[in-house]
Amino acid sequence: MTNENLAFAAPIAAAVAAARPAGAYLDEMMARVGVDGLAAAFAEPALLARIDQHAAAVREALLDAGRIIDAEGLTAYARSIAAGAVRIGRPLPEPGFAPMTAPEWLVAGFPLLRLVAVCMIAESEGLL
């Protein structure tokens, strides 16, 4: 991991390990990727369709694991995705540094798209 990546990895790695309230973690994910990702998705139908597919997979994974769609379940799922992103050297962006345009989001990696889907679910369920 480069020094540049370490700056991003440390805060999220600490957040993954910390026992923080689920709502606070979902708020952080919304700030890191959700706001920009959802804004881009609502402007680009192809991106919205891709995020919808990720959201369906998140819902299915939670239900298959015997979890309900709530803040704790979504947070546990998001933490595992964020930790995996750090492990593969693709740490999450700090708030305000996520891709901005629909074309950038259309080529964003799996972790970012999956976390935007988590944010979309959290928003639609009134958890944010």
Phi and psi in degrees as a GROMACS rama.xvg file:
@    title "Ramachandran Plot"
@    xaxis  label "Phi"
@    yaxis  label "Psi"
@TYPE xy
-78.62  165.393  THR-2
-59.9461  -35.5996  ASN-3
-61.0553  -43.254  GLU-4
-69.4395  -30.6878  ASN-5
-62.6221  -34.7752  LEU-6
-61.4861  -35.0017  ALA-7
-83.2303  -34.9273  PHE-8
-71.22  -39.2012  ALA-9
-58.9345  -50.1932  ALA-10
-63.1687  -41.1379  PRO-11
-73.6149  -35.3733  ILE-12
-63.8125  -41.0053  ALA-13
-65.9179  -38.5247  ALA-14
-66.367  -36.3176  ALA-15
-65.8498  -40.4257  VAL-16
-76.9453  -27.3294  ALA-17
-75.1512  147.329  ALA-18
-90.3133  83.0025  ALA-19
-101.504  152.857  ARG-20
-57.3475  142.876  PRO-21
-57.9381  -43.2347  ALA-22
-61.2976  -38.5006  GLY-23
-65.6177  -39.2396  ALA-24
-67.5922  -41.9879  TYR-25
-63.3173  -37.92  LEU-26
-60.8847  -41.239  ASP-27
-63.5171  -42.774  GLU-28
-64.8128  -36.3566  MET-29
-63.1197  -41.7611  MET-30
-68.3737  -38.374  ALA-31
-73.0164  -45.0423  ARG-32
-135.666  -26.888  VAL-33
-66.3844  -48.7625  GLY-34
-59.5947  -52.9035  VAL-35
-67.9006  -40.8121  ASP-36
-66.1958  -42.584  GLY-37
-70.9137  -37.3347  LEU-38
-60.5502  -43.975  ALA-39
-66.0133  -40.0417  ALA-40
-65.2757  -39.5413  ALA-41
-70.6546  -15.5223  PHE-42
-94.8754  -11.7021  ALA-43
-136.803  106.472  GLU-44
-55.5617  -36.2485  PRO-45
-65.642  -38.6435  ALA-46
-70.46  -41.2492  LEU-47
-60.4655  -40.5812  LEU-48
-62.4233  -40.5352  ALA-49
-65.4429  -43.462  ARG-50
-64.7367  -39.6329  ILE-51
-59.3838  -40.6432  ASP-52
-64.5405  -41.0725  GLN-53
-63.6538  -41.4927  HIS-54
-62.1771  -41.2882  ALA-55
-61.9814  -39.8712  ALA-56
-67.3962  -37.855  ALA-57
-64.2706  -48.0186  VAL-58
-57.8793  -45.366  ARG-59
-63.0574  -43.4775  GLU-60
-62.1473  -42.6864  ALA-61
-64.6381  -45.5456  LEU-62
-65.9911  -39.2825  LEU-63
-63.2035  -29.3738  ASP-64
-86.1212  3.7771  ALA-65
77.99  16.9401  GLY-66
-97.6225  154.335  ARG-67
-95.4779  165.316  ILE-68
-84.9314  90.7411  ILE-69
-140.307  179.653  ASP-70
-60.5727  -40.7562  ALA-71
-67.278  -43.646  GLU-72
-64.1039  -44.9781  GLY-73
-65.6645  -37.6238  LEU-74
-65.8779  -44.2243  THR-75
-59.6089  -43.4293  ALA-76
-63.8975  -47.9612  TYR-77
-61.8866  -39.4335  ALA-78
-61.7237  -39.4363  ARG-79
-67.724  -38.2444  SER-80
-66.3649  -44.6931  ILE-81
-62.855  -42.7851  ALA-82
-64.3188  -40.6906  ALA-83
-62.8887  -39.6089  GLY-84
-61.544  -42.5571  ALA-85
-63.6853  -44.112  VAL-86
-61.2553  -33.2163  ARG-87
-92.2172  9.13015  ILE-88
79.689  22.6312  GLY-89
-124.514  62.9017  ARG-90
-59.8877  156.843  PRO-91
-74.1065  149.077  LEU-92
-71.549  153.403  PRO-93
-68.6024  159.164  GLU-94
-53.5346  134.103  PRO-95
88.9207  -1.93544  GLY-96
-119.7  13.8727  PHE-97
-75.4349  163.864  ALA-98
-52.9283  150.356  PRO-99
-108.82  -34.2353  MET-100
-101.954  159.576  THR-101
-59.3975  -43.7413  ALA-102
-59.6005  -37.2984  PRO-103
-65.8127  -39.7293  GLU-104
-70.6938  -31.8753  TRP-105
-64.4381  -22.9243  LEU-106
-109.515  8.65301  VAL-107
-65.8682  153.006  ALA-108
-72.9881  166.997  GLY-109
-50.1883  -49.1864  PHE-110
-58.1045  -43.3935  PRO-111
-65.2089  -45.4694  LEU-112
-64.4516  -39.3425  LEU-113
-65.8675  -39.2558  ARG-114
-71.2527  -33.4761  LEU-115
-62.3489  -39.5772  VAL-116
-62.9631  -41.2667  ALA-117
-59.1144  -44.0333  VAL-118
-63.1629  -39.6032  CYS-119
-63.1183  -42.9825  MET-120
-64.0319  -46.0129  ILE-121
-58.8152  -42.1436  ALA-122
-65.4179  -46.5899  GLU-123
-67.4563  -25.9727  SER-124
-90.3036  1.74181  GLU-125
71.896  28.8227  GLY-126
-93.8609  -5.67365  LEU-127
